[in-house]
Amino acid sequence: MKQFVMFGFILLLGIIFGVSISPLLAQTQSVDTEQMSCYVGEGSNAACSGKWIIFAGNSGNLDEGAWVVRVNSDTGEIWYKNGKRLQQLEDAK
């Protein structure tokens, strides 16, 4: 019984401490002026992650129908999902 009370007390202290932290302090983000912003349209199935623009979708309800295309916004390299690996798209000559 003493262990149960001690566990409850520690849990209560943790909740009180968590609530007392300001959200601005808990979610501080450093601003990098050199980082470029990436914007994609709504409903485009695209997402931005640093220098990468990632498109993903599913041509069926199976895992085999899932597709992923990743574009480097700096160099224009295009990568696509080939099985479980990403493979760079080669130029046809």
C-alpha positions in Angstrom: 0.0 0.0 0.0 2.9 2.3 0.8 4.4 1.8 -2.7 1.0 2.6 -4.3 0.8 5.9 -2.4 4.4 6.7 -3.3 3.8 6.0 -7.0 0.6 8.1 -7.0 2.5 11.0 -5.3 5.3 10.9 -7.9 2.8 10.7 -10.7 0.9 13.7 -9.3 4.2 15.7 -9.0 5.0 14.9 -12.6 1.6 16.0 -13.8 1.8 19.3 -11.8 5.3 19.9 -13.2 4.2 19.2 -16.8 1.3 21.6 -16.5 3.4 24.4 -15.0 5.9 24.5 -17.9 5.0 27.2 -20.4 4.2 25.9 -23.9 6.6 28.5 -25.4 9.4 27.2 -23.2 8.6 23.6 -24.1 8.5 24.2 -27.8 11.3 26.6 -28.5 12.5 26.6 -32.1 15.6 28.2 -33.4 15.2 30.4 -36.4 17.6 29.6 -39.2 17.8 32.5 -41.7 19.6 30.5 -44.3 17.0 27.7 -44.5 14.6 28.1 -47.4 10.9 27.7 -46.9 9.1 25.0 -48.8 5.4 25.4 -49.7 3.2 22.8 -51.3 -0.5 23.1 -52.2 -3.2 21.6 -50.2 -4.5 18.3 -51.6 -1.2 17.7 -53.6 -0.1 14.7 -51.5 3.2 16.4 -50.9 5.2 17.3 -47.8 8.3 19.3 -47.2 11.2 18.2 -45.1 14.2 20.5 -45.3 15.5 20.5 -48.8 13.3 17.5 -49.8 9.8 17.7 -51.3 8.1 14.3 -50.9 5.1 13.0 -52.8 3.4 9.9 -51.7 0.3 8.0 -52.6 -1.3 4.6 -53.0 -2.7 3.3 -56.3 -4.7 0.6 -54.5 -5.5 -0.6 -51.0 -2.4 -2.8 -50.9 1.1 -2.0 -49.7 2.4 -3.1 -53.1 0.5 -0.2 -54.6 2.2 2.5 -52.5 4.5 4.9 -54.2 6.9 7.6 -53.0 8.8 10.2 -55.0 11.4 12.5 -53.4 12.7 15.6 -55.1 15.8 17.6 -53.9 14.8 21.3 -54.2 18.4 22.4 -54.4 19.8 20.1 -57.1 16.6 18.8 -58.8 17.5 15.1 -58.1 14.5 12.8 -58.2 14.3 9.6 -56.1 11.6 7.0 -56.3 10.7 4.0 -54.1 11.8 0.8 -55.7 10.6 -2.0 -53.4 11.9 -1.0 -50.0 14.7 1.3 -51.2 14.8 4.8 -52.7 16.6 4.8 -56.0 17.7 7.9 -58.0 16.1 8.4 -61.3 18.6 8.3 -64.1 18.4 10.5 -67.2 17.6 8.6 -70.4 20.3 9.2 -73.0 
